[in-house]
Amino acid sequence: MRIYAYRYLFFSLSGFFFLLPFFSLGCLLSSKRHSEEKLNIKLVTILLTLFAGLMLYKFLQLQSQSNFERNSLMGLVTGFVGCSLFYFAKIKIIPLVFIGKYSFSIYLYHVYFLVLSRMLLVYLGVQSTELNIVFGMFFGIFGPIAVEIVLSKSNYASRIFLGQKSTVKYAQKST
């Protein structure tokens, strides 16, 4: 059984299977234009009630020392309901919108910057868990954003390291 579990850790396959339903939900929701529609109060109320109930259930499970893993079906349902709630409630938090534009780069490169922050803190002799978390989050989010900004200036680097076309526009030569 243990060897079987390690197979899914290779190349983050377990993370892929955990994130696939959320990616699918995002694709499904973005296939229709909901931004022009009015806020659906009934749907938001139902989602809010369902989300609050799921979070209360999770809280009670944690209080009773039960194991509540994020990779469980309950974690998946809670995540779906929470994502749907924020989407249909049309909540826009500008810093999160900015960070969201770079989500693919963050997904690809966050580990390298988390390791960098950990190495820097160890080198400086910092043992605080709280500082490790704060610096890890900062480096893990803004390091990949900086990488994308730098790489997007080159068509080749952007294509190779990010899998996307650059936003660089070249003037056409006139002959």
Secondary structure, 3 states (H helix, E strand, C coil): CHHHHHHHHHHHHHHHHHHHHHHHHHHHHHCCCCCCCCCCHHHHHHHHHHHHHHHHHHHHHHHCCCCCCCCCHHHHHHHHHHHHHHHHCCCCCHHHHHHHCCHHHHHHHHHHHHHHHHHHHHHHCCCCHHHHHHHHHHHHHHHHHHHHHHHCCCHHHHHHHHCCCCCCCCCCCCC
